[in-house]
Amino acid sequence: MRNIKLTIEYDGKGFNGWQKQPDKLNIQGEIEKAISTITGEKIELIGSGRTDRRCT
């Protein structure tokens, strides 16, 4: 097993939060699918972060 640090920023509109949820579109699941497609390996992300809303 190897650990890789990713620093990402995303617009969560249209998603049902970060954490994987059955039958719902979520950030964690989409990133895991993309990385698995690239590497051919089963991926499990562990995330931490902030949910601050950006003011414009």
Residue, then its C-alpha position, 0 to 999 in steps of 0.5 A: m500500500r502507498n499513500i499519496k497526498l492530494t490537495i484539491e479544490y472543487d465546486g460541490k454544486g450538484f453533488n451530495g457532499w464529500q462522503k460516499q453515499p449509496d445511489k447518490l453523486n458525491i465527490q469521494g466516489e467520483i475521485e476514487k473512480a477516476i483514480s481507479t481508472i487511471t491506476g487500475e487499482k482499488i482506491e479508498l480516499i480519506g479526506s479532511g477539509r473545510t466547508d467554508r463558503r466562498c464569498t464573492 
